[in-house]
Amino acid sequence: MPQDNASRHVLSSYLLDTTLAGAAASNASDSAVMSQVRALEQQEKVALQSLSQQMADLKERHQSEATPLQQQLASLNADFESAMKQLRQQYEDTRTQDEDHKAALMDQIKPGYLALYNEKKASLAGLNSQEDQTLQSLRQQEDTELQSIREKYDAQRKSLQQQSGAQRQAINSQFDVSVKALK
């Protein structure tokens, strides 16, 4: 019997040592896995920061390249509009001179024609002036309404972005908590 006790003791010691060694190996394995997870998280964080910086650099480069082109285009458009306005004015002036000359000639053929022509011309000038004022008023009203609509949609867009950002943050936080809870 003393040998049975001794055998049992040796067996118990062996089992205990094996269990402790397995637990230590398991803890070391868990620790190694957690170290790898932390390293991957750090790599991901660095990669995201690098991508964010690259995006910011690209945006800045695009802005610096696009701004001069936009300014040049705006200048060309302004020059074109100015030239077109000048040509329209020259055309109208020439047309008016031709019509005035024609009216003077017609008045020689039909006396009183010039007076009727001048009445018509004055009436059309008044109508054109009224139309221009009304159009200007409508443009101002349109600009005011468009600004109001832009402000409304900008506020809605900003609110949506804030809500989405908060939801993203909550999802990421929940994910981080769930990952930390894994063992």
C-alpha positions in Angstrom: 0.0 0.0 0.0 2.7 2.5 0.6 3.7 2.0 -2.9 0.1 2.8 -4.1 0.2 6.0 -2.2 3.6 6.9 -3.7 2.3 6.1 -7.2 -0.8 8.1 -6.6 1.4 11.0 -5.3 3.6 10.8 -8.4 0.6 10.6 -10.7 -1.1 13.6 -8.9 2.1 15.6 -9.2 2.5 14.8 -12.8 -1.2 15.7 -13.6 -0.8 18.9 -11.6 2.4 19.8 -13.4 0.9 19.0 -16.8 -2.2 21.1 -16.0 -0.2 24.0 -14.8 2.1 23.8 -17.8 -0.9 23.7 -20.1 -2.5 26.7 -18.4 0.8 28.6 -18.6 1.0 27.7 -22.3 -2.6 28.8 -22.8 -2.0 32.1 -21.0 1.2 32.6 -23.0 -0.8 31.8 -26.2 -3.6 34.2 -25.2 -1.1 36.9 -24.4 0.6 36.4 -27.8 -2.7 36.6 -29.5 -3.7 39.8 -27.7 -0.2 41.2 -28.5 -0.9 40.4 -32.2 -4.4 41.9 -32.0 -2.9 45.1 -30.5 -0.2 45.2 -33.1 -2.8 44.8 -35.9 -5.0 47.5 -34.3 -2.0 49.8 -34.2 -1.1 49.1 -37.8 -4.7 49.7 -38.8 -4.6 53.0 -36.9 -1.4 54.1 -38.6 -2.7 53.0 -42.0 -5.9 55.0 -41.5 -3.9 58.1 -40.4 -1.7 57.7 -43.4 -4.7 57.4 -45.7 -6.4 60.4 -44.1 -3.2 62.4 -44.6 -2.9 61.3 -48.2 -6.6 62.3 -48.8 -6.0 65.7 -47.2 -2.9 66.2 -49.3 -4.7 65.2 -52.5 -7.6 67.5 -51.6 -5.2 70.4 -51.0 -3.4 69.6 -54.3 -6.6 69.5 -56.2 -7.7 72.7 -54.6 -4.5 74.4 -55.5 -4.6 73.2 -59.1 -8.3 73.8 -59.6 -8.5 77.4 -58.1 -6.3 79.0 -60.8 -8.2 77.2 -63.5 -11.6 78.3 -62.0 -10.3 81.8 -61.8 -9.1 81.7 -65.4 -12.4 80.2 -66.6 -14.3 82.9 -64.7 -12.2 85.6 -66.3 -12.8 84.1 -69.8 -16.5 83.9 -69.1 -16.6 87.5 -68.0 -14.6 88.6 -71.1 -17.0 86.6 -73.3 -20.1 88.1 -71.7 -18.7 91.6 -72.0 -17.9 91.0 -75.7 -21.3 89.6 -76.3 -23.0 92.5 -74.5 -20.9 94.9 -76.6 -21.9 93.1 -79.8 -25.6 93.1 -78.8 -25.4 96.8 -78.1 -23.7 97.5 -81.4 -26.3 95.5 -83.2 -29.2 97.3 -81.5 -27.6 100.7 -82.2 -27.2 99.9 -85.9 -30.7 98.5 -86.1 -32.1 101.5 -84.4 -30.2 103.9 -86.7 -31.5 101.9 -89.7 -35.1 102.0 -88.5 -34.8 105.8 -87.7 -33.4 106.4 -91.2 -36.2 104.2 -92.7 -38.8 106.1 -90.7 -37.4 109.5 -91.9 -37.6 108.2 -95.6 -41.1 106.8 -95.1 -42.2 110.2 -93.6 -41.3 111.8 -96.9 -43.5 109.3 -98.7 -46.3 109.2 -96.1 -46.3 112.4 -94.0 -47.0 111.6 -90.3 -45.2 108.2 -90.4 -42.3 109.6 -88.4 -44.6 110.8 -85.6 -46.3 107.4 -85.4 -42.9 105.7 -85.4 -41.6 107.9 -82.6 -44.8 107.1 -80.6 -44.3 103.4 -81.2 -40.6 103.7 -80.2 -41.4 105.6 -77.0 -44.1 103.0 -76.1 -41.7 100.1 -76.7 -39.0 101.8 -74.7 -41.4 102.2 -71.7 -42.4 98.5 -72.1 -38.8 97.4 -72.2 -37.9 99.4 -69.2 -40.9 98.0 -67.2 -39.9 94.5 -68.3 -36.3 95.0 -67.2 -37.4 96.2 -63.8 -39.8 93.3 -63.4 -37.1 90.8 -64.4 -34.6 92.3 -62.0 -37.2 92.1 -59.2 -37.9 88.5 -60.1 -34.2 87.6 -60.1 -33.7 89.2 -56.7 -36.7 87.3 -55.4 -35.4 84.0 -56.9 -31.9 84.6 -55.3 -33.5 85.2 -51.9 -35.6 82.1 -52.2 -32.7 80.0 -53.5 -30.6 81.2 -50.6 -33.3 80.2 -48.1 -33.6 76.7 -49.7 -29.8 76.3 -49.7 -29.7 77.2 -46.0 -32.5 74.7 -45.2 -30.8 71.9 -47.1 -27.4 72.7 -45.6 -28.9 72.5 -42.1 -30.5 69.2 -42.9 -27.3 67.9 -44.5 -25.3 69.0 -41.4 -27.8 67.4 -39.1 -27.7 64.1 -41.0 -23.9 64.1 -41.0 -23.8 64.7 -37.2 -26.4 61.9 -36.6 -24.5 59.5 -38.9 -21.2 60.4 -37.2 -22.7 59.7 -33.8 -24.0 56.4 -35.0 -20.7 55.4 -36.5 -18.9 56.3 -33.3 -21.5 54.2 -31.3 -21.0 51.2 -33.6 -17.2 51.5 -33.4 -17.3 51.8 -29.6 -19.6 48.8 -29.3 -17.3 46.8 -31.6 -14.3 47.8 -29.5 -16.1 46.8 -26.2 -17.1 43.4 -27.8 -13.6 42.7 -29.0 -12.1 43.5 -25.5 -14.7 41.2 -24.0 -13.5 38.3 -26.1 -11.0 36.0 -24.3 
